[in-house]
Amino acid sequence: MPAASTRIRSSMQRLVSLAPSRVDHIPALRIAVGLAIPLTILLVTGHVSWAMYAGFGAFTGIYSRYEPTRVRFRRQALVGAMLTVCVSIGAALAQLGEHISPLAESWIALVVAAVVAGLAAALISSRGIKPGGAVFPLFAVAAIASAPPAAPIWVAALIAGASAAACVVLGLLGHWAGERHPGANHSQTSRTWTRAQLATEVGRYAGVAMIAGALGLASGLPFPYWAQIAAIVPMSGLGRTLQVERGLHRIVGTTGGILTTAFLLSFPVEAWQLVVWVIVLQFLAEMYVLRNYSFALLFITPLALLMVQLAHPQPVGPLLQARVLETAIGAVVGIGAVVGGALWDRRRSALPAPAAPGG
């Protein structure tokens, strides 16, 4: 009991405390600029409805912060290509949705997004890329698939690829901005993954995303992919305790982020104002995401919702309500998967070892 109470106190402390700063303003500024450039170009040229294509490509800059320049270049180039493919898949699904029933469209998008989440998580994990998991690839596929097609598939791919390439270039320039931190771990070594381990990683992410998405769809809420995203968030934590904490942080932080979003959307705004808010929120999110995940969600949640509003405006009230409820559904599924995995491992470890041949 004392040990359990100590763990609970530690978890609560991590929920409300900020980890030490690591010159976070440098990568945060780089990432925000990587988003600002394509969004500003789209705004000036009158193509703000393409904002999601550019935004998901720009998420390339989030990866490999505080790493040597060559390592960052290779990893961001790989991630940029992956996100461009994810945007293309989402655009293809959006085009397909114009010719099939809404229910069939929803189920196809859920299955494809779940499979993409599994494959992306395995790729990212096997290459030792940070942040781990598959939140951004899943988000790219599902969010674009759920919106009406705003451009041909090749245009979506071109915008995402150009945005990703700009972020890779900014990642190179980060070397001269002093982004490398003296206390950062610059080790390039990563564990060797067997085919069985990679298959397990694909199955974990795809299975959890599929279950959460199906529950989200069955609930009748309009954006079941938010349940999928919330479900896979805990999977990337290090250790069962931190995975459960991450799921709880997702619920608490998203709820707070909804209040931030409600304030920002409580008065009429024009497209250029949404673009400004998105850029500012991206900067703030990256300032705090490594220091306190739940606090960073105060900015991540409105960032995601305002990007959706830029490309495909929705009624504000139902949008915010759906975000909270679907996040809760997904987080519960993700936490349940973590706890279930821990119980399964404990049961297997309690089984007697098989007898040696000839013994």
C-alpha positions as a Markdown table, in Angstrom:
| # | Residue | x | y | z |
|---|---|---|---|---|
| 1 | Met | 0.0 | 0.0 | 0.0 |
| 2 | Pro | 2.7 | 2.6 | 0.8 |
| 3 | Ala | 4.4 | 1.8 | -2.6 |
| 4 | Ala | 1.0 | 2.2 | -4.4 |
| 5 | Ser | 0.3 | 5.5 | -2.6 |
| 6 | Thr | 3.8 | 6.7 | -3.5 |
| 7 | Arg | 3.2 | 5.9 | -7.2 |
| 8 | Ile | -0.1 | 7.7 | -7.1 |
| 9 | Arg | 1.5 | 10.8 | -5.6 |
| 10 | Ser | 4.2 | 10.7 | -8.2 |
| 11 | Ser | 1.7 | 10.4 | -11.0 |
| 12 | Met | -0.3 | 13.4 | -9.7 |
| 13 | Gln | 2.9 | 15.4 | -9.3 |
| 14 | Arg | 3.8 | 14.7 | -12.9 |
| 15 | Leu | 0.3 | 15.7 | -14.0 |
| 16 | Val | 0.7 | 19.3 | -12.7 |
| 17 | Ser | 4.5 | 19.9 | -12.7 |
| 18 | Leu | 6.7 | 21.1 | -15.5 |
| 19 | Ala | 10.0 | 19.3 | -16.3 |
| 20 | Pro | 13.1 | 21.5 | -16.7 |
| 21 | Ser | 13.4 | 23.6 | -19.8 |
| 22 | Arg | 15.9 | 22.5 | -22.5 |
| 23 | Val | 16.1 | 25.7 | -24.7 |
| 24 | Asp | 12.7 | 24.6 | -26.0 |
| 25 | His | 12.2 | 27.9 | -27.8 |
| 26 | Ile | 14.7 | 27.1 | -30.5 |
| 27 | Pro | 13.0 | 23.9 | -31.9 |
| 28 | Ala | 9.6 | 25.4 | -31.1 |
| 29 | Leu | 10.3 | 28.4 | -33.3 |
| 30 | Arg | 11.7 | 26.2 | -36.1 |
| 31 | Ile | 8.6 | 24.0 | -36.0 |
| 32 | Ala | 6.3 | 27.0 | -35.9 |
| 33 | Val | 8.1 | 28.7 | -38.9 |
| 34 | Gly | 7.8 | 25.4 | -40.8 |
| 35 | Leu | 4.1 | 25.6 | -40.4 |
| 36 | Ala | 3.8 | 29.3 | -40.9 |
| 37 | Ile | 5.5 | 29.3 | -44.4 |
| 38 | Pro | 3.1 | 27.0 | -46.2 |
| 39 | Leu | -0.1 | 28.3 | -44.4 |
| 40 | Thr | 0.8 | 31.9 | -45.3 |
| 41 | Ile | 1.4 | 31.0 | -48.9 |
| 42 | Leu | -2.0 | 29.2 | -49.1 |
| 43 | Leu | -3.7 | 32.2 | -47.3 |
| 44 | Val | -2.2 | 34.7 | -49.7 |
| 45 | Thr | -3.0 | 32.7 | -52.8 |
| 46 | Gly | -6.6 | 32.0 | -51.7 |
| 47 | His | -6.2 | 28.3 | -51.1 |
| 48 | Val | -6.7 | 28.1 | -47.4 |
| 49 | Ser | -9.0 | 25.1 | -47.8 |
| 50 | Trp | -5.7 | 23.1 | -48.6 |
| 51 | Ala | -4.4 | 23.9 | -45.1 |
| 52 | Met | -4.6 | 20.4 | -43.8 |
| 53 | Tyr | -2.4 | 19.1 | -46.6 |
| 54 | Ala | 0.3 | 21.7 | -45.7 |
| 55 | Gly | -0.2 | 21.3 | -42.0 |
| 56 | Phe | 0.3 | 17.5 | -41.9 |
| 57 | Gly | 3.4 | 17.8 | -44.1 |
| 58 | Ala | 4.7 | 20.5 | -41.7 |
| 59 | Phe | 4.5 | 18.0 | -38.8 |
| 60 | Thr | 7.7 | 16.6 | -40.2 |
| 61 | Gly | 9.5 | 19.3 | -38.2 |
| 62 | Ile | 8.3 | 17.9 | -34.9 |
| 63 | Tyr | 10.5 | 14.8 | -35.3 |
| 64 | Ser | 14.1 | 14.4 | -34.2 |
| 65 | Arg | 14.6 | 17.5 | -32.1 |
| 66 | Tyr | 17.8 | 17.9 | -30.2 |
| 67 | Glu | 19.6 | 15.4 | -32.5 |
| 68 | Pro | 22.8 | 15.8 | -34.6 |
| 69 | Thr | 22.1 | 17.5 | -37.9 |
| 70 | Arg | 22.8 | 14.5 | -40.1 |
| 71 | Val | 20.6 | 12.2 | -38.0 |
| 72 | Arg | 17.8 | 14.8 | -38.1 |
| 73 | Phe | 18.1 | 15.2 | -41.8 |
| 74 | Arg | 17.8 | 11.4 | -42.5 |
| 75 | Arg | 15.0 | 10.9 | -40.1 |
| 76 | Gln | 13.0 | 13.9 | -41.1 |
| 77 | Ala | 13.4 | 13.0 | -44.8 |
| 78 | Leu | 12.0 | 9.6 | -44.0 |
| 79 | Val | 9.1 | 11.0 | -41.9 |
| 80 | Gly | 8.4 | 13.7 | -44.5 |
| 81 | Ala | 8.0 | 11.0 | -47.2 |
| 82 | Met | 5.8 | 8.9 | -44.8 |
| 83 | Leu | 3.5 | 11.9 | -44.0 |
| 84 | Thr | 3.2 | 12.8 | -47.7 |
| 85 | Val | 2.1 | 9.2 | -48.4 |
| 86 | Cys | -0.4 | 9.5 | -45.5 |
| 87 | Val | -1.8 | 12.7 | -46.9 |
| 88 | Ser | -2.1 | 11.1 | -50.3 |
| 89 | Ile | -4.0 | 8.1 | -48.9 |
| 90 | Gly | -6.3 | 10.4 | -47.0 |
| 91 | Ala | -7.0 | 12.4 | -50.2 |
| 92 | Ala | -7.7 | 9.2 | -52.1 |
| 93 | Leu | -10.1 | 8.1 | -49.4 |
| 94 | Ala | -11.9 | 11.5 | -49.6 |
| 95 | Gln | -12.3 | 11.1 | -53.3 |
| 96 | Leu | -13.6 | 7.5 | -52.9 |
| 97 | Gly | -16.1 | 8.8 | -50.3 |
| 98 | Glu | -17.8 | 10.8 | -53.0 |
| 99 | His | -18.9 | 7.6 | -54.8 |
| 100 | Ile | -19.9 | 5.3 | -51.9 |
| 101 | Ser | -22.3 | 5.4 | -48.9 |
| 102 | Pro | -21.4 | 7.4 | -45.8 |
| 103 | Leu | -21.3 | 4.3 | -43.7 |
| 104 | Ala | -19.1 | 2.4 | -46.1 |
| 105 | Glu | -16.8 | 5.5 | -46.3 |
| 106 | Ser | -16.5 | 5.7 | -42.5 |
| 107 | Trp | -15.7 | 2.0 | -42.1 |
| 108 | Ile | -13.1 | 2.0 | -44.9 |
| 109 | Ala | -11.4 | 5.1 | -43.4 |
| 110 | Leu | -11.3 | 3.5 | -40.0 |
| 111 | Val | -9.8 | 0.3 | -41.2 |
| 112 | Val | -7.2 | 2.1 | -43.5 |
| 113 | Ala | -6.3 | 4.5 | -40.7 |
| 114 | Ala | -5.8 | 1.7 | -38.2 |
| 115 | Val | -3.6 | -0.2 | -40.6 |
| 116 | Val | -1.5 | 2.9 | -41.4 |
| 117 | Ala | -1.2 | 3.5 | -37.6 |
| 118 | Gly | 0.3 | 0.0 | -37.2 |
| 119 | Leu | 2.7 | 0.2 | -40.1 |
| 120 | Ala | 3.8 | 3.7 | -39.2 |
| 121 | Ala | 4.4 | 2.8 | -35.5 |
| 122 | Ala | 6.5 | -0.2 | -36.6 |
| 123 | Leu | 8.6 | 2.0 | -38.9 |
| 124 | Ile | 9.1 | 4.7 | -36.4 |
| 125 | Ser | 10.0 | 2.3 | -33.6 |
| 126 | Ser | 12.4 | 0.2 | -35.7 |
| 127 | Arg | 14.3 | 3.4 | -36.7 |
| 128 | Gly | 14.4 | 4.8 | -33.2 |
| 129 | Ile | 12.6 | 8.0 | -34.3 |
| 130 | Lys | 11.2 | 10.4 | -31.8 |
| 131 | Pro | 8.4 | 11.1 | -30.9 |
| 132 | Gly | 7.4 | 7.5 | -31.1 |
| 133 | Gly | 4.0 | 6.1 | -31.9 |
| 134 | Ala | 1.8 | 7.0 | -34.9 |
| 135 | Val | -0.4 | 9.9 | -33.9 |
| 136 | Phe | 0.5 | 12.2 | -36.8 |
| 137 | Pro | 0.3 | 9.5 | -39.6 |
| 138 | Leu | -3.1 | 8.3 | -38.3 |
| 139 | Phe | -4.3 | 11.9 | -37.9 |
| 140 | Ala | -3.2 | 12.8 | -41.5 |
| 141 | Val | -5.0 | 9.9 | -43.1 |
| 142 | Ala | -8.2 | 10.1 | -41.0 |
| 143 | Ala | -8.7 | 13.8 | -40.9 |
| 144 | Ile | -8.2 | 14.3 | -44.6 |
| 145 | Ala | -10.4 | 11.3 | -45.4 |
| 146 | Ser | -13.2 | 12.6 | -43.3 |
| 147 | Ala | -13.3 | 16.0 | -45.0 |
| 148 | Pro | -14.7 | 16.7 | -48.5 |
| 149 | Pro | -12.0 | 16.6 | -51.1 |
| 150 | Ala | -10.5 | 20.0 | -51.5 |
| 151 | Ala | -8.0 | 19.2 | -54.3 |
| 152 | Pro | -6.9 | 16.4 | -56.6 |
| 153 | Ile | -4.8 | 13.7 | -55.0 |
| 154 | Trp | -1.6 | 14.9 | -56.8 |
| 155 | Val | -2.1 | 18.4 | -55.5 |
| 156 | Ala | -2.6 | 17.2 | -51.9 |
| 157 | Ala | 0.6 | 15.1 | -52.3 |
| 158 | Leu | 2.5 | 18.0 | -53.8 |
| 159 | Ile | 1.5 | 20.5 | -51.1 |
| 160 | Ala | 2.3 | 18.0 | -48.3 |
| 161 | Gly | 5.6 | 17.1 | -49.9 |
| 162 | Ala | 6.7 | 20.7 | -50.4 |
| 163 | Ser | 5.8 | 21.5 | -46.8 |
| 164 | Ala | 7.7 | 18.5 | -45.5 |
| 165 | Ala | 10.7 | 19.4 | -47.6 |
| 166 | Ala | 10.7 | 23.0 | -46.2 |
| 167 | Cys | 10.7 | 21.5 | -42.7 |
| 168 | Val | 13.7 | 19.3 | -43.5 |
| 169 | Val | 15.6 | 22.3 | -44.8 |
| 170 | Leu | 14.7 | 24.2 | -41.6 |
| 171 | Gly | 16.0 | 21.2 | -39.6 |
| 172 | Leu | 19.3 | 21.6 | -41.3 |
| 173 | Leu | 19.4 | 25.3 | -40.4 |
| 174 | Gly | 18.6 | 24.4 | -36.8 |
| 175 | His | 22.3 | 23.4 | -36.5 |
| 176 | Trp | 23.3 | 27.1 | -36.8 |
| 177 | Ala | 20.5 | 28.2 | -34.5 |
| 178 | Gly | 22.0 | 26.2 | -31.7 |
| 179 | Glu | 19.3 | 23.6 | -31.3 |
| 180 | Arg | 21.5 | 20.8 | -30.1 |
| 181 | His | 21.4 | 20.8 | -26.3 |
| 182 | Pro | 24.5 | 19.9 | -24.3 |
| 183 | Gly | 22.4 | 17.4 | -22.1 |
| 184 | Ala | 20.6 | 15.7 | -25.0 |
| 185 | Asn | 21.1 | 12.0 | -25.8 |
| 186 | His | 22.8 | 11.9 | -29.2 |
| 187 | Ser | 23.1 | 8.2 | -29.4 |
| 188 | Gln | 22.3 | 6.9 | -32.8 |
| 189 | Thr | 22.0 | 3.3 | -31.7 |
| 190 | Ser | 18.6 | 1.6 | -31.7 |
| 191 | Arg | 17.5 | -1.9 | -30.9 |
| 192 | Thr | 17.2 | -4.5 | -33.6 |
| 193 | Trp | 13.7 | -5.6 | -34.2 |
| 194 | Thr | 12.8 | -9.1 | -35.4 |
| 195 | Arg | 9.9 | -9.7 | -37.8 |
| 196 | Ala | 7.8 | -11.1 | -35.0 |
| 197 | Gln | 8.4 | -8.0 | -32.9 |
| 198 | Leu | 7.5 | -5.7 | -35.8 |
| 199 | Ala | 4.3 | -7.7 | -36.5 |
| 200 | Thr | 3.4 | -7.4 | -32.8 |
| 201 | Glu | 3.9 | -3.6 | -33.0 |
| 202 | Val | 1.7 | -3.4 | -36.0 |
| 203 | Gly | -1.0 | -5.5 | -34.4 |
| 204 | Arg | -0.9 | -3.5 | -31.1 |
| 205 | Tyr | -1.5 | -0.2 | -32.8 |
| 206 | Ala | -3.8 | -1.3 | -35.5 |
| 207 | Gly | -5.9 | -3.4 | -33.1 |
| 208 | Val | -6.3 | -0.6 | -30.5 |
| 209 | Ala | -7.0 | 2.0 | -33.2 |
| 210 | Met | -9.6 | -0.3 | -34.8 |
| 211 | Ile | -11.5 | -1.0 | -31.6 |
| 212 | Ala | -11.5 | 2.6 | -30.5 |
| 213 | Gly | -12.6 | 3.8 | -34.0 |
| 214 | Ala | -15.4 | 1.2 | -34.1 |
| 215 | Leu | -16.7 | 2.3 | -30.7 |
| 216 | Gly | -16.5 | 6.0 | -31.8 |
| 217 | Leu | -18.4 | 5.2 | -34.9 |
| 218 | Ala | -21.0 | 3.2 | -33.0 |
| 219 | Ser | -21.5 | 6.1 | -30.6 |
| 220 | Gly | -22.9 | 8.2 | -33.4 |
| 221 | Leu | -20.3 | 11.0 | -32.9 |
| 222 | Pro | -19.1 | 12.7 | -36.0 |
| 223 | Phe | -15.3 | 12.2 | -35.8 |
| 224 | Pro | -14.5 | 8.6 | -34.7 |
| 225 | Tyr | -10.9 | 9.1 | -35.7 |
| 226 | Trp | -10.4 | 11.2 | -32.6 |
| 227 | Ala | -11.1 | 8.1 | -30.6 |
| 228 | Gln | -8.5 | 6.3 | -32.6 |
| 229 | Ile | -5.9 | 9.0 | -31.9 |
| 230 | Ala | -6.6 | 9.0 | -28.2 |
| 231 | Ala | -6.4 | 5.2 | -28.0 |
| 232 | Ile | -2.9 | 5.0 | -29.5 |
| 233 | Val | -1.4 | 7.9 | -27.5 |
| 234 | Pro | -0.7 | 5.7 | -24.4 |
| 235 | Met | 1.0 | 3.0 | -26.5 |
| 236 | Ser | 4.2 | 5.0 | -27.1 |
| 237 | Gly | 5.0 | 5.6 | -23.4 |
| 238 | Leu | 8.0 | 3.9 | -21.7 |
| 239 | Gly | 6.6 | 1.4 | -19.2 |
| 240 | Arg | 3.1 | 0.5 | -18.2 |
| 241 | Thr | 2.8 | 3.2 | -15.6 |
| 242 | Leu | 3.8 | 6.0 | -17.9 |
| 243 | Gln | 1.5 | 4.6 | -20.6 |
| 244 | Val | -1.5 | 4.8 | -18.3 |
| 245 | Glu | -0.5 | 8.3 | -17.2 |
| 246 | Arg | -0.2 | 9.4 | -20.8 |
| 247 | Gly | -3.8 | 8.2 | -21.4 |
| 248 | Leu | -5.0 | 10.1 | -18.3 |
| 249 | His | -3.1 | 13.2 | -19.4 |
| 250 | Arg | -4.8 | 13.0 | -22.7 |
| 251 | Ile | -8.3 | 13.2 | -21.1 |
| 252 | Val | -7.4 | 16.0 | -18.6 |
| 253 | Gly | -5.4 | 18.0 | -21.1 |
| 254 | Thr | -8.0 | 17.7 | -23.9 |
| 255 | Thr | -10.7 | 18.8 | -21.6 |
| 256 | Gly | -8.7 | 21.9 | -20.7 |
| 257 | Gly | -7.9 | 22.4 | -24.4 |
| 258 | Ile | -11.6 | 22.4 | -25.2 |
| 259 | Leu | -12.0 | 25.5 | -23.0 |
| 260 | Thr | -9.1 | 27.2 | -24.8 |
| 261 | Thr | -10.8 | 26.4 | -28.2 |
| 262 | Ala | -14.2 | 27.5 | -27.0 |
| 263 | Phe | -12.7 | 30.9 | -26.1 |
| 264 | Leu | -10.9 | 31.3 | -29.4 |
| 265 | Leu | -14.0 | 30.4 | -31.4 |
| 266 | Ser | -16.4 | 32.4 | -29.2 |
| 267 | Phe | -16.3 | 35.3 | -31.5 |
| 268 | Pro | -16.3 | 35.6 | -35.3 |
| 269 | Val | -12.8 | 35.1 | -36.9 |
| 270 | Glu | -11.5 | 35.3 | -40.4 |
| 271 | Ala | -9.2 | 32.8 | -42.1 |
| 272 | Trp | -6.1 | 34.9 | -41.5 |
| 273 | Gln | -6.8 | 35.1 | -37.8 |
| 274 | Leu | -7.2 | 31.3 | -37.6 |
| 275 | Val | -3.8 | 30.9 | -39.4 |
| 276 | Val | -2.2 | 33.3 | -36.9 |
| 277 | Trp | -3.7 | 31.3 | -34.0 |
| 278 | Val | -2.6 | 28.0 | -35.4 |
| 279 | Ile | 1.0 | 29.2 | -35.8 |
| 280 | Val | 1.1 | 30.6 | -32.2 |
| 281 | Leu | -0.5 | 27.4 | -30.8 |
| 282 | Gln | 2.1 | 25.3 | -32.6 |
| 283 | Phe | 4.9 | 27.3 | -31.0 |
| 284 | Leu | 3.3 | 27.0 | -27.5 |
| 285 | Ala | 2.6 | 23.3 | -27.9 |
| 286 | Glu | 6.2 | 22.6 | -28.8 |
| 287 | Met | 7.4 | 24.7 | -25.9 |
| 288 | Tyr | 5.8 | 22.5 | -23.4 |
| 289 | Val | 5.1 | 19.1 | -24.9 |
| 290 | Leu | 8.3 | 17.5 | -23.5 |
| 291 | Arg | 7.8 | 19.2 | -20.2 |
| 292 | Asn | 4.2 | 18.4 | -19.4 |
| 293 | Tyr | 2.0 | 16.6 | -21.9 |
| 294 | Ser | -1.3 | 17.5 | -20.3 |
| 295 | Phe | -0.4 | 21.2 | -20.1 |
| 296 | Ala | 0.8 | 21.1 | -23.8 |
| 297 | Leu | -2.7 | 19.7 | -24.7 |
| 298 | Leu | -4.1 | 23.1 | -23.8 |
| 299 | Phe | -2.5 | 24.2 | -27.0 |
| 300 | Ile | -2.4 | 21.0 | -29.0 |
| 301 | Thr | -6.2 | 20.5 | -28.8 |
| 302 | Pro | -7.2 | 24.0 | -30.2 |
| 303 | Leu | -4.3 | 23.6 | -32.8 |
| 304 | Ala | -5.9 | 20.4 | -34.2 |
| 305 | Leu | -9.4 | 21.8 | -34.1 |
| 306 | Leu | -8.6 | 25.1 | -35.7 |
| 307 | Met | -6.8 | 23.3 | -38.5 |
| 308 | Val | -10.0 | 21.4 | -39.1 |
| 309 | Gln | -12.0 | 24.6 | -39.1 |
| 310 | Leu | -9.6 | 26.2 | -41.6 |
| 311 | Ala | -10.1 | 23.4 | -44.1 |
| 312 | His | -13.7 | 22.2 | -43.3 |
| 313 | Pro | -15.6 | 24.6 | -40.9 |
| 314 | Gln | -18.0 | 22.8 | -38.5 |
| 315 | Pro | -20.6 | 24.0 | -35.9 |
| 316 | Val | -18.5 | 24.8 | -32.9 |
| 317 | Gly | -20.7 | 23.3 | -30.1 |
| 318 | Pro | -21.0 | 19.8 | -31.6 |
| 319 | Leu | -17.3 | 19.9 | -32.6 |
| 320 | Leu | -16.1 | 20.5 | -29.0 |
| 321 | Gln | -18.5 | 18.0 | -27.5 |
| 322 | Ala | -17.5 | 15.3 | -29.9 |
| 323 | Arg | -13.8 | 16.0 | -29.2 |
| 324 | Val | -14.2 | 15.5 | -25.4 |
| 325 | Leu | -16.4 | 12.4 | -25.7 |
| 326 | Glu | -14.4 | 10.6 | -28.4 |
| 327 | Thr | -11.1 | 11.4 | -26.6 |
| 328 | Ala | -12.5 | 9.8 | -23.5 |
| 329 | Ile | -13.6 | 6.7 | -25.5 |
| 330 | Gly | -10.2 | 6.3 | -27.1 |
| 331 | Ala | -8.2 | 7.0 | -23.9 |
| 332 | Val | -10.2 | 4.3 | -22.0 |
| 333 | Val | -9.6 | 1.8 | -24.8 |
| 334 | Gly | -5.9 | 2.7 | -24.8 |
| 335 | Ile | -5.5 | 2.4 | -21.1 |
| 336 | Gly | -7.5 | -0.8 | -21.1 |
| 337 | Ala | -5.1 | -2.3 | -23.7 |
| 338 | Val | -2.1 | -1.3 | -21.5 |
| 339 | Val | -3.6 | -2.8 | -18.3 |
| 340 | Gly | -4.7 | -5.9 | -20.2 |
| 341 | Gly | -1.2 | -6.3 | -21.6 |
| 342 | Ala | 0.3 | -6.0 | -18.2 |
| 343 | Leu | -2.1 | -8.6 | -16.7 |
| 344 | Trp | -1.3 | -11.0 | -19.6 |
| 345 | Asp | 2.4 | -10.6 | -19.1 |
| 346 | Arg | 2.0 | -11.2 | -15.4 |
| 347 | Arg | 0.0 | -14.3 | -16.0 |
| 348 | Arg | 2.6 | -15.7 | -18.5 |
| 349 | Ser | 5.4 | -15.0 | -16.1 |
| 350 | Ala | 3.6 | -16.9 | -13.4 |
| 351 | Leu | 3.4 | -20.1 | -15.5 |
| 352 | Pro | 6.0 | -22.8 | -14.7 |
| 353 | Ala | 8.9 | -22.9 | -17.2 |
| 354 | Pro | 8.7 | -25.9 | -19.6 |
| 355 | Ala | 10.7 | -28.9 | -18.6 |
| 356 | Ala | 14.1 | -29.3 | -20.4 |
| 357 | Pro | 14.1 | -32.1 | -23.0 |
| 358 | Gly | 15.2 | -35.4 | -21.5 |
| 359 | Gly | 14.7 | -34.1 | -18.0 |
